[in-house]
């Protein structure tokens, strides 16, 4: 993922990238426009935090993606007892993170990269919580799940479906 970041150098603008950057640059944290603009608030909050520089956005999205996939690989491989199978599982999950269909979103100013990374983190934290219960993990899960829901319109429906299926 680091190599793809170095090759690209900065996130690309698409026609609707302005819908994510405009609220981040225009509104303060306490103004409703940041949270209720035309696109969901998740990516705008990230871009407000890191700034609107395409280089910074690319670096943060790539870093968050790498962290999320490493966390998922770690959580899944940690429960496997055979060393060779643990290493294989870890490498296989990290291999998924390098797929072009995942990587390409890290280098675009839109919400897809953040949505994928947060979904992977939600799965990692949820799985870790099932392995060993801790209040900190539950708080992290609720935070990440809420942010994931706020990144894309379809995530609201997926989140409702996941909540109903889990209960």
NUZA-984405 format. One record per residue: chain; residue number from 1; residue in one letter; x, y, z of N, C-alpha, C in turn. Coordinates in Angstrom, 3 decimals. Example, Ala and Ser with C-alpha at 12.3 -4.5 7.8 and 13.67 -1.06 7.14 Angstrom:
2
[atom A; 1; A; [13.190; -5.690; 7.800]; [12.300; -4.500; 7.800]; [13.200; -3.300; 7.800]],
[atom A; 2; S; [12.850; -2.250; 7.080]; [13.670; -1.060; 7.140]; [12.900; 0.030; 7.870]],
***
This chain:
167
[atom A; 1; X; [0.830; -1.196; 0.000]; [0.000; 0.000; 0.000]; [0.865; 1.246; 0.000]],
[atom A; 2; X; [2.006; 1.160; 0.681]; [2.927; 2.298; 0.676]; [3.430; 2.572; -0.735]],
[atom A; 3; X; [3.713; 1.516; -1.477]; [4.195; 1.701; -2.851]; [3.129; 2.367; -3.727]],
[atom A; 4; X; [1.873; 1.981; -3.549]; [0.823; 2.614; -4.354]; [0.674; 4.080; -3.988]],
[atom A; 5; X; [0.843; 4.415; -2.706]; [0.776; 5.816; -2.282]; [1.916; 6.624; -2.914]],
[atom A; 6; X; [3.110; 6.050; -2.922]; [4.264; 6.746; -3.500]; [4.075; 6.938; -5.004]],
[atom A; 7; X; [3.540; 5.912; -5.673]; [3.329; 6.012; -7.117]; [2.286; 7.060; -7.475]],
[atom A; 8; X; [1.196; 7.104; -6.722]; [0.106; 8.038; -7.032]; [0.462; 9.444; -6.570]],
[atom A; 9; X; [0.970; 9.560; -5.361]; [1.421; 10.853; -4.856]; [0.339; 11.714; -4.231]],
[atom A; 10; X; [-0.850; 11.683; -4.741]; [-1.939; 12.490; -4.199]; [-3.270; 11.966; -4.677]],
[atom A; 11; X; [-4.279; 12.151; -3.870]; [-5.612; 11.669; -4.221]; [-6.156; 12.431; -5.433]],
[atom A; 12; X; [-6.905; 11.734; -6.243]; [-7.463; 12.313; -7.464]; [-8.819; 12.955; -7.204]],
[atom A; 13; X; [-9.069; 14.051; -7.897]; [-10.361; 14.719; -7.842]; [-11.273; 14.121; -8.901]],
[atom A; 14; X; [-12.493; 13.827; -8.516]; [-13.546; 13.438; -9.447]; [-14.622; 14.519; -9.393]],
[atom A; 15; X; [-15.549; 14.521; -10.327]; [-16.561; 15.589; -10.334]; [-17.307; 15.775; -9.010]],
[atom A; 16; X; [-17.601; 14.692; -8.295]; [-18.337; 14.888; -7.043]; [-17.434; 14.943; -5.811]],
[atom A; 17; X; [-16.121; 15.031; -5.988]; [-15.210; 15.194; -4.852]; [-15.486; 16.493; -4.100]],
[atom A; 18; X; [-15.958; 17.492; -4.802]; [-16.259; 18.779; -4.170]; [-17.351; 18.639; -3.107]],
[atom A; 19; X; [-18.239; 17.657; -3.284]; [-19.303; 17.441; -2.298]; [-18.761; 16.968; -0.956]],
[atom A; 20; X; [-17.538; 16.462; -0.939]; [-16.905; 16.030; 0.305]; [-15.958; 17.089; 0.852]],
[atom A; 21; X; [-15.291; 17.813; -0.037]; [-14.317; 18.828; 0.380]; [-15.007; 20.127; 0.798]],
[atom A; 22; X; [-16.048; 20.544; 0.072]; [-16.716; 21.818; 0.354]; [-17.177; 21.927; 1.806]],
[atom A; 23; X; [-17.924; 20.952; 2.337]; [-18.349; 21.116; 3.736]; [-17.173; 21.102; 4.707]],
[atom A; 24; X; [-16.116; 20.343; 4.386]; [-14.952; 20.293; 5.274]; [-14.237; 21.632; 5.331]],
[atom A; 25; X; [-14.178; 22.333; 4.200]; [-13.477; 23.618; 4.152]; [-14.358; 24.792; 4.571]],
[atom A; 26; X; [-15.661; 24.663; 4.436]; [-16.563; 25.798; 4.608]; [-17.134; 25.914; 6.013]],
[atom A; 27; X; [-17.516; 24.807; 6.593]; [-18.256; 24.843; 7.854]; [-17.367; 24.526; 9.051]],
[atom A; 28; X; [-17.713; 25.150; 10.179]; [-17.046; 24.843; 11.443]; [-17.643; 23.558; 12.015]],
[atom A; 29; X; [-16.989; 23.025; 13.028]; [-17.454; 21.769; 13.632]; [-18.876; 21.877; 14.176]],
[atom A; 30; X; [-19.253; 23.038; 14.663]; [-20.569; 23.189; 15.285]; [-21.641; 23.683; 14.316]],
[atom A; 31; X; [-21.316; 23.836; 13.051]; [-22.308; 24.287; 12.077]; [-22.995; 23.078; 11.436]],
[atom A; 32; X; [-24.308; 23.158; 11.267]; [-25.041; 22.015; 10.724]; [-24.650; 21.635; 9.303]],
[atom A; 33; X; [-24.120; 22.571; 8.526]; [-23.759; 22.275; 7.144]; [-22.731; 21.163; 7.016]],
[atom A; 34; X; [-21.839; 21.049; 7.993]; [-20.836; 19.984; 7.963]; [-21.498; 18.616; 8.055]],
[atom A; 35; X; [-22.559; 18.545; 8.829]; [-23.197; 17.259; 9.120]; [-24.383; 16.956; 8.208]],
[atom A; 36; X; [-24.902; 17.987; 7.514]; [-26.126; 17.786; 6.725]; [-25.980; 18.208; 5.273]],
[atom A; 37; X; [-24.764; 18.251; 4.769]; [-24.555; 18.643; 3.376]; [-25.117; 17.554; 2.448]],
[atom A; 38; X; [-24.945; 17.713; 1.153]; [-25.549; 16.786; 0.184]; [-25.077; 15.346; 0.337]],
[atom A; 39; X; [-23.854; 15.135; 0.772]; [-23.315; 13.789; 1.006]; [-23.257; 13.535; 2.508]],
[atom A; 40; X; [-23.258; 12.266; 2.925]; [-23.124; 11.985; 4.361]; [-21.851; 12.586; 4.945]],
[atom A; 41; X; [-21.849; 12.771; 6.222]; [-20.843; 13.554; 6.926]; [-19.508; 12.838; 7.157]],
[atom A; 42; X; [-19.435; 11.528; 7.035]; [-18.246; 10.767; 7.427]; [-16.964; 11.213; 6.764]],
[atom A; 43; X; [-16.952; 11.314; 5.445]; [-15.738; 11.709; 4.729]; [-15.420; 13.184; 4.964]],
[atom A; 44; X; [-16.444; 14.022; 5.057]; [-16.210; 15.447; 5.309]; [-15.521; 15.652; 6.659]],
[atom A; 45; X; [-15.887; 14.864; 7.651]; [-15.249; 14.955; 8.965]; [-13.782; 14.539; 8.869]],
[atom A; 46; X; [-13.509; 13.483; 8.119]; [-12.117; 13.068; 7.929]; [-11.323; 14.157; 7.221]],
[atom A; 47; X; [-11.884; 14.722; 6.160]; [-11.174; 15.755; 5.398]; [-11.034; 17.048; 6.192]],
[atom A; 48; X; [-11.961; 17.338; 7.067]; [-11.832; 18.508; 7.934]; [-10.684; 18.285; 8.920]],
[atom A; 49; X; [-10.532; 17.054; 9.374]; [-9.484; 16.718; 10.338]; [-8.097; 16.757; 9.707]],
[atom A; 50; X; [-7.948; 16.179; 8.496]; [-6.619; 16.066; 7.883]; [-6.298; 17.199; 6.925]],
[atom A; 51; X; [-7.290; 17.989; 6.540]; [-7.089; 19.049; 5.565]; [-7.487; 18.592; 4.179]],
[atom A; 52; X; [-7.532; 19.525; 3.255]; [-8.033; 19.215; 1.919]; [-6.924; 19.010; 0.895]],
[atom A; 53; X; [-5.697; 18.873; 1.348]; [-4.581; 18.607; 0.433]; [-4.713; 17.192; -0.133]],
[atom A; 54; X; [-4.680; 17.037; -1.447]; [-4.768; 15.696; -2.033]; [-3.667; 14.749; -1.546]],
[atom A; 55; X; [-2.489; 15.276; -1.264]; [-1.398; 14.430; -0.763]; [-1.724; 13.924; 0.639]],
[atom A; 56; X; [-2.219; 14.825; 1.499]; [-2.578; 14.424; 2.860]; [-3.741; 13.445; 2.851]],
[atom A; 57; X; [-4.749; 13.701; 2.016]; [-5.897; 12.806; 1.934]; [-5.460; 11.423; 1.474]],
[atom A; 58; X; [-4.611; 11.364; 0.462]; [-4.124; 10.074; -0.036]; [-3.342; 9.339; 1.047]],
[atom A; 59; X; [-2.486; 10.049; 1.760]; [-1.673; 9.425; 2.812]; [-2.545; 8.891; 3.938]],
[atom A; 60; X; [-3.523; 9.678; 4.369]; [-4.379; 9.254; 5.475]; [-5.279; 8.103; 5.061]],
[atom A; 61; X; [-5.860; 8.179; 3.887]; [-6.730; 7.094; 3.431]; [-5.934; 5.802; 3.250]],
[atom A; 62; X; [-4.732; 5.896; 2.706]; [-3.892; 4.709; 2.540]; [-3.451; 4.168; 3.894]],
[atom A; 63; X; [-3.059; 5.046; 4.798]; [-2.651; 4.621; 6.139]; [-3.782; 3.973; 6.920]],
[atom A; 64; X; [-4.957; 4.568; 6.836]; [-6.116; 3.998; 7.521]; [-6.477; 2.641; 6.938]],
[atom A; 65; X; [-6.384; 2.512; 5.632]; [-6.654; 1.236; 4.976]; [-5.655; 0.178; 5.436]],
[atom A; 66; X; [-4.378; 0.518; 5.445]; [-3.348; -0.430; 5.871]; [-3.564; -0.849; 7.323]],
[atom A; 67; X; [-3.858; 0.118; 8.192]; [-4.112; -0.192; 9.598]; [-5.318; -1.112; 9.755]],
[atom A; 68; X; [-6.389; -0.820; 9.040]; [-7.614; -1.624; 9.150]; [-7.363; -3.067; 8.725]],
[atom A; 69; X; [-6.713; -3.249; 7.588]; [-6.461; -4.603; 7.094]; [-5.473; -5.339; 7.984]],
[atom A; 70; X; [-4.475; -4.647; 8.541]; [-3.560; -5.293; 9.485]; [-4.301; -5.729; 10.742]],
[atom A; 71; X; [-5.207; -4.887; 11.227]; [-5.993; -5.248; 12.412]; [-6.863; -6.474; 12.140]],
[atom A; 72; X; [-7.504; -6.510; 10.984]; [-8.333; -7.660; 10.640]; [-7.489; -8.926; 10.525]],
[atom A; 73; X; [-6.354; -8.835; 9.864]; [-5.475; -9.999; 9.718]; [-4.985; -10.481; 11.082]],
[atom A; 74; X; [-4.657; -9.545; 11.949]; [-4.175; -9.891; 13.289]; [-5.265; -10.599; 14.095]],
[atom A; 75; X; [-6.461; -10.051; 14.097]; [-7.558; -10.626; 14.894]; [-7.893; -12.038; 14.422]],
[atom A; 76; X; [-7.955; -12.219; 13.113]; [-8.303; -13.541; 12.596]; [-7.179; -14.546; 12.797]],
[atom A; 77; X; [-5.943; -14.140; 12.585]; [-4.842; -15.093; 12.696]; [-4.517; -15.435; 14.147]],
[atom A; 78; X; [-4.898; -14.579; 15.059]; [-4.590; -14.779; 16.476]; [-5.284; -16.013; 17.073]],
[atom A; 79; X; [-6.407; -16.405; 16.532]; [-7.152; -17.541; 17.088]; [-6.768; -18.877; 16.451]],
[atom A; 80; X; [-5.912; -18.840; 15.446]; [-5.505; -20.070; 14.767]; [-4.265; -20.626; 15.471]],
[atom A; 81; X; [-4.307; -21.915; 15.789]; [-3.247; -22.510; 16.606]; [-2.037; -22.974; 15.793]],
[atom A; 82; X; [-2.246; -23.451; 14.607]; [-1.122; -23.933; 13.799]; [-0.412; -22.742; 13.156]],
[atom A; 83; X; [0.898; -22.691; 13.345]; [1.678; -21.542; 12.885]; [1.572; -21.332; 11.384]],
[atom A; 84; X; [1.711; -22.367; 10.600]; [1.693; -22.223; 9.142]; [0.335; -21.729; 8.655]],
[atom A; 85; X; [-0.738; -22.184; 9.314]; [-2.079; -21.735; 8.939]; [-2.310; -20.287; 9.388]],
[atom A; 86; X; [-1.718; -19.913; 10.516]; [-1.811; -18.532; 11.007]; [-1.131; -17.567; 10.040]],
[atom A; 87; X; [0.050; -17.920; 9.598]; [0.795; -17.075; 8.658]; [0.054; -17.002; 7.322]],
[atom A; 88; X; [-0.476; -18.131; 6.878]; [-1.227; -18.164; 5.619]; [-2.465; -17.282; 5.697]],
[atom A; 89; X; [-3.192; -17.366; 6.793]; [-4.392; -16.541; 6.983]; [-4.031; -15.061; 7.005]],
[atom A; 90; X; [-2.988; -14.718; 7.736]; [-2.534; -13.328; 7.825]; [-2.183; -12.796; 6.433]],
[atom A; 91; X; [-1.414; -13.582; 5.685]; [-0.993; -13.159; 4.340]; [-2.180; -13.082; 3.387]],
[atom A; 92; X; [-3.114; -14.006; 3.492]; [-4.276; -14.005; 2.611]; [-5.147; -12.772; 2.838]],
[atom A; 93; X; [-5.375; -12.422; 4.084]; [-6.185; -11.232; 4.381]; [-5.472; -9.972; 3.901]],
[atom A; 94; X; [-4.164; -9.895; 4.134]; [-3.421; -8.730; 3.635]; [-3.398; -8.703; 2.113]],
[atom A; 95; X; [-3.440; -9.868; 1.497]; [-3.518; -9.934; 0.042]; [-4.798; -9.316; -0.485]],
[atom A; 96; X; [-5.910; -9.523; 0.235]; [-7.164; -8.886; -0.163]; [-7.034; -7.367; -0.156]],
[atom A; 97; X; [-6.274; -6.832; 0.785]; [-6.127; -5.371; 0.874]; [-5.364; -4.802; -0.312]],
[atom A; 98; X; [-4.601; -5.637; -0.989]; [-3.815; -5.171; -2.128]; [-4.537; -5.335; -3.456]],
[atom A; 99; X; [-5.743; -5.844; -3.418]; [-6.517; -6.007; -4.649]; [-6.773; -4.636; -5.278]],
[atom A; 100; X; [-6.665; -4.530; -6.583]; [-6.894; -3.237; -7.245]; [-8.265; -2.637; -6.946]],
[atom A; 101; X; [-9.269; -3.481; -6.764]; [-10.614; -2.965; -6.477]; [-10.709; -2.336; -5.090]],
[atom A; 102; X; [-9.785; -2.650; -4.204]; [-9.716; -2.008; -2.888]; [-8.758; -0.825; -2.938]],
[atom A; 103; X; [-7.595; -1.034; -3.524]; [-6.544; -0.022; -3.562]; [-6.954; 1.256; -4.285]],
[atom A; 104; X; [-7.683; 1.123; -5.380]; [-7.984; 2.308; -6.190]; [-8.751; 3.365; -5.411]],
[atom A; 105; X; [-9.578; 2.956; -4.456]; [-10.383; 3.922; -3.710]; [-9.545; 4.761; -2.757]],
[atom A; 106; X; [-8.393; 4.235; -2.329]; [-7.532; 4.997; -1.420]; [-7.000; 6.263; -2.065]],
[atom A; 107; X; [-6.997; 6.311; -3.375]; [-6.377; 7.418; -4.088]; [-7.396; 8.323; -4.780]],
[atom A; 108; X; [-8.615; 8.337; -4.263]; [-9.683; 9.169; -4.824]; [-10.337; 9.939; -3.681]],
[atom A; 109; X; [-10.659; 11.201; -3.912]; [-11.319; 12.014; -2.890]; [-12.814; 11.734; -2.964]],
[atom A; 110; X; [-13.215; 10.720; -2.244]; [-14.613; 10.327; -2.086]; [-14.710; 9.509; -0.804]],
[atom A; 111; X; [-15.873; 8.955; -0.540]; [-16.079; 8.261; 0.730]; [-15.829; 6.757; 0.669]],
[atom A; 112; X; [-15.559; 6.191; -0.485]; [-15.425; 4.740; -0.603]; [-14.263; 4.189; 0.215]],
[atom A; 113; X; [-13.100; 4.834; 0.156]; [-11.941; 4.352; 0.912]; [-12.237; 4.330; 2.406]],
[atom A; 114; X; [-12.789; 5.418; 2.914]; [-13.120; 5.483; 4.336]; [-14.167; 4.434; 4.696]],
[atom A; 115; X; [-15.162; 4.254; 3.851]; [-16.206; 3.274; 4.110]; [-15.644; 1.854; 4.182]],
[atom A; 116; X; [-14.777; 1.509; 3.235]; [-14.175; 0.169; 3.242]; [-13.296; -0.019; 4.479]],
[atom A; 117; X; [-12.465; 0.963; 4.786]; [-11.573; 0.860; 5.943]; [-12.356; 0.742; 7.245]],
[atom A; 118; X; [-13.394; 1.544; 7.397]; [-14.202; 1.466; 8.617]; [-14.951; 0.147; 8.713]],
[atom A; 119; X; [-15.432; -0.371; 7.578]; [-16.110; -1.666; 7.595]; [-15.141; -2.763; 8.044]],
[atom A; 120; X; [-13.919; -2.727; 7.538]; [-12.910; -3.711; 7.922]; [-12.587; -3.573; 9.412]],
[atom A; 121; X; [-12.469; -2.345; 9.905]; [-12.223; -2.139; 11.336]; [-13.392; -2.599; 12.190]],
[atom A; 122; X; [-14.611; -2.364; 11.734]; [-15.786; -2.834; 12.470]; [-15.752; -4.357; 12.583]],
[atom A; 123; X; [-15.457; -5.034; 11.490]; [-15.386; -6.500; 11.516]; [-14.267; -6.958; 12.449]],
[atom A; 124; X; [-13.116; -6.284; 12.411]; [-11.989; -6.657; 13.273]; [-12.336; -6.458; 14.750]],
[atom A; 125; X; [-12.899; -5.308; 15.085]; [-13.229; -5.037; 16.492]; [-14.359; -5.947; 16.960]],
[atom A; 126; X; [-15.356; -6.170; 16.110]; [-16.468; -7.046; 16.453]; [-15.962; -8.462; 16.718]],
[atom A; 127; X; [-15.101; -8.961; 15.856]; [-14.533; -10.296; 16.037]; [-13.687; -10.361; 17.298]],
[atom A; 128; X; [-12.904; -9.323; 17.541]; [-12.096; -9.268; 18.757]; [-12.973; -9.228; 20.006]],
[atom A; 129; X; [-14.077; -8.524; 19.921]; [-15.007; -8.447; 21.046]; [-15.635; -9.808; 21.329]],
[atom A; 130; X; [-15.911; -10.569; 20.287]; [-16.449; -11.917; 20.459]; [-15.419; -12.859; 21.075]],
[atom A; 131; X; [-14.138; -12.595; 20.811]; [-13.074; -13.428; 21.362]; [-12.859; -13.152; 22.845]],
[atom A; 132; X; [-12.893; -11.876; 23.225]; [-12.736; -11.506; 24.636]; [-13.471; -10.189; 24.880]],
[atom A; 133; X; [-14.386; -10.213; 25.806]; [-15.230; -9.057; 26.087]; [-14.461; -8.010; 26.898]],
[atom A; 134; X; [-14.474; -6.770; 26.389]; [-13.923; -5.620; 27.113]; [-14.759; -4.408; 26.764]],
[atom A; 135; X; [-14.996; -3.562; 27.738]; [-15.821; -2.375; 27.545]; [-15.201; -1.431; 26.515]],
[atom A; 136; X; [-13.873; -1.330; 26.491]; [-13.191; -0.455; 25.539]; [-13.455; -0.888; 24.096]],
[atom A; 137; X; [-13.504; -2.199; 23.884]; [-13.787; -2.718; 22.544]; [-15.218; -2.387; 22.125]],
[atom A; 138; X; [-16.142; -2.469; 23.071]; [-17.537; -2.132; 22.762]; [-17.667; -0.652; 22.399]],
[atom A; 139; X; [-16.995; 0.210; 23.137]; [-17.031; 1.644; 22.848]; [-16.423; 1.912; 21.463]],
[atom A; 140; X; [-15.291; 1.266; 21.163]; [-14.662; 1.424; 19.847]; [-15.590; 0.918; 18.748]],
[atom A; 141; X; [-16.258; -0.199; 18.983]; [-17.180; -0.761; 17.992]; [-18.338; 0.191; 17.715]],
[atom A; 142; X; [-18.926; 0.750; 18.751]; [-20.043; 1.684; 18.574]; [-19.576; 2.930; 17.818]],
[atom A; 143; X; [-18.421; 3.459; 18.181]; [-17.875; 4.638; 17.493]; [-17.621; 4.349; 16.016]],
[atom A; 144; X; [-16.922; 3.261; 15.733]; [-16.591; 2.916; 14.351]; [-17.836; 2.609; 13.531]],
[atom A; 145; X; [-18.791; 1.902; 14.142]; [-20.032; 1.561; 13.448]; [-20.821; 2.833; 13.107]],
[atom A; 146; X; [-20.875; 3.770; 14.047]; [-21.566; 5.036; 13.799]; [-20.895; 5.846; 12.706]],
[atom A; 147; X; [-19.563; 5.887; 12.723]; [-18.834; 6.617; 11.681]; [-19.009; 5.932; 10.333]],
[atom A; 148; X; [-18.970; 4.594; 10.328]; [-19.165; 3.852; 9.082]; [-20.548; 4.150; 8.494]],
[atom A; 149; X; [-21.569; 4.171; 9.325]; [-22.925; 4.491; 8.861]; [-22.960; 5.892; 8.268]],
[atom A; 150; X; [-22.164; 6.814; 8.818]; [-22.152; 8.191; 8.346]; [-21.306; 8.438; 7.111]],
[atom A; 151; X; [-20.727; 7.398; 6.511]; [-19.871; 7.630; 5.352]; [-20.606; 7.504; 4.019]],
[atom A; 152; X; [-21.605; 6.668; 3.940]; [-22.314; 6.462; 2.668]; [-23.790; 6.204; 2.951]],
[atom A; 153; X; [-24.628; 6.615; 2.017]; [-26.066; 6.434; 2.193]; [-26.434; 4.962; 2.350]],
[atom A; 154; X; [-25.826; 4.099; 1.559]; [-26.168; 2.672; 1.618]; [-25.753; 2.033; 2.935]],
[atom A; 155; X; [-24.764; 2.596; 3.606]; [-24.330; 2.026; 4.886]; [-25.407; 2.147; 5.959]],
[atom A; 156; X; [-26.278; 3.124; 5.830]; [-27.390; 3.244; 6.781]; [-28.264; 1.998; 6.686]],
[atom A; 157; X; [-28.593; 1.611; 5.473]; [-29.439; 0.424; 5.278]; [-28.710; -0.850; 5.679]],
[atom A; 158; X; [-27.439; -0.948; 5.330]; [-26.654; -2.118; 5.726]; [-26.514; -2.188; 7.246]],
[atom A; 159; X; [-26.331; -1.038; 7.878]; [-26.231; -0.993; 9.332]; [-27.515; -1.420; 10.011]],
[atom A; 160; X; [-28.659; -0.967; 9.473]; [-29.940; -1.401; 10.026]; [-30.131; -2.905; 9.863]],
[atom A; 161; X; [-29.752; -3.410; 8.704]; [-29.880; -4.840; 8.449]; [-28.960; -5.638; 9.379]],
[atom A; 162; X; [-27.723; -5.169; 9.566]; [-26.797; -5.851; 10.454]; [-27.285; -5.813; 11.899]],
[atom A; 163; X; [-27.875; -4.705; 12.302]; [-28.396; -4.593; 13.671]; [-29.564; -5.537; 13.896]],
[atom A; 164; X; [-30.437; -5.640; 12.919]; [-31.588; -6.529; 13.053]; [-31.136; -7.988; 13.054]],
[atom A; 165; X; [-30.187; -8.322; 12.187]; [-29.692; -9.703; 12.107]; [-28.949; -10.099; 13.363]],
[atom A; 166; X; [-28.277; -9.162; 14.001]; [-27.481; -9.481; 15.196]; [-28.362; -9.667; 16.428]],
[atom A; 167; X; [-29.494; -8.965; 16.466]; [-30.349; -9.055; 17.660]; [-31.281; -10.200; 17.616]],
***
